Structures are given as C-alpha cells and as structure tokens.
Amino acid sequence: MDDALRAQFQEVAEEVDGLMDEVEQAFDEHSTFAFGLATRVKVEEATKRYRELCATLTDEKDRFEVDRRIGRKVIDLQKLATRLPTPAQGKPAVARASNEFFETREGKSSRKPVVPGLAVGQASQRGTERPKYKVSGDIDSWCGPCADIKTHTIIAMVGDEPAQVVCQVCGSRHRYRTESSRKKAENGAAATSSSGGKGQGFAPQPGDKKMEERNAFITELRNAPNVKTFSPKDRYRVGEIIEHPELGRGKIENTLPRSLLVRFPSGLRPVKLS
C-alpha cells in the first residue's frame, strides 16, 4: 500500500471516530429530526468511501490490516446508526396533468353535469378517494414507545400504503399502524367470542409474538442473578445485565469504544462511557 492510499484510509478512520460522537448526539432527547437525518447521510457517505478505497487494494495482507484497524469501526458505526432516520429514496412523484378544464353551470337542470373522464351516468368517486401518501410525508400513526397516536415521517411504502415510519417525537422506527397491536388482538378476540367460536379460528396477530418476546425479556431482566450497577468508568462485556440510574435494568448487546448498546424494555439505547 502506497503512502497516498494509506493517508486516505487514515482520513476515513478519523471521520468514523468523529461520526461516532455525532450519532450519539443524534440520540439525545433534545436533538432534532433534521440533525439525525444529516448524520445518517454522513455515515452512509463515509461507508461508501471506505468500500471504494478497499476495492483498490490488491494485496491480501493490506486488506486484512485495513479491516482490522478501520473495518470494524465502520461496522460498529453502521450498527449504531441503524435507528437514525434514512433519507428518501427513489424518484420524486410527478403530478399528472389535469384535464378538468370544463366548467358546469349551476345545478338548475335535471340533467346531471358531464364530468371529463367518466362515462354517461357514471358516478364520480371524488371525495371518496383515499389520501395519497409519499416518502418523507407526514402521517398519524400509533407509536409503541409513546403509547399514543403521534405524527410520523414516512420512510418506506408498499404500493400506495405507508410501510415504515419514524416518530417525530421519540425517533423510533417501526411499521405503520393505526392502533396498538394489543388493542387489535383484543378486538379480534372479542369478535371471535361473540360469534360463538363455531367454524372460525382466531388467527394470531403479528404483535402477539413481539409482546411475548418482550415479556420474556422483562422476566429475564427481573430474574437475573448477577446485576451490575452501571458506572461510566467500569468495563463491560456483551450479555451482562446492568442497572442504569435513569433507564433501569437492561442487557448489553454490543460494546463500542466510548459507549454501550443496551437493550432496555423500552428498546435499544446507547449508553455513554467516560
């Protein structure tokens, strides 16, 4: 590896170290959505630049050295930034040209007005059309961490329906839903019991499995024999159970140079180390 290429890899390593701190700042409760989105874009650009530089390496020994010194940092940075909002993808939607240039007189005649694009006698569906959504648009969705309907930003769609959204209050990313999974399951169970349960089965809801996994995780934390009181000056290992003074009890899922990724009952959170 020549000196010029080595210097470029060093620049990427320093940029990754700086982005580690920016990502942790983006998770702060006072951080804005725009800052988190800009930080995610920087992480993706740094990752792309690192991969392009790796593609120029021909010596297997150089590849191993770069992966050991920088590649692991890049992977940790990507894992830490997975909960940040992602930029909109795809081509922007183009509005269709409107051909509604005919005017109709005041409805004094018994003859129905002619609407362009509709056959004679066909009723117009205007007013009954569902609102059209787009990526980066706003929508009201149920938020599990907030336990309420909150305004979200659409980040992914399936057809004309929102699929993935990001809460503008807590920053959590989840699938779009209009009510909680527990309430939906209770409504389904009530409908099944009211029908007498004959000839019909109650299909388990997707949220039931997640709720069971969450309850099992809470039970694991509650019954953990060895719980370590969190101190930012101590050293920790993956799998240890800690007691945080603000976030409560959680399980360490990953260790980073200056922080920990800990799963609490409320979700995966970064915890800073001194």
Order of alpha helices (4+ residues) and beta strands (2+ residues): alpha-alpha-alpha-alpha-beta-beta-beta-beta-alpha-alpha-beta-beta-beta-beta-beta
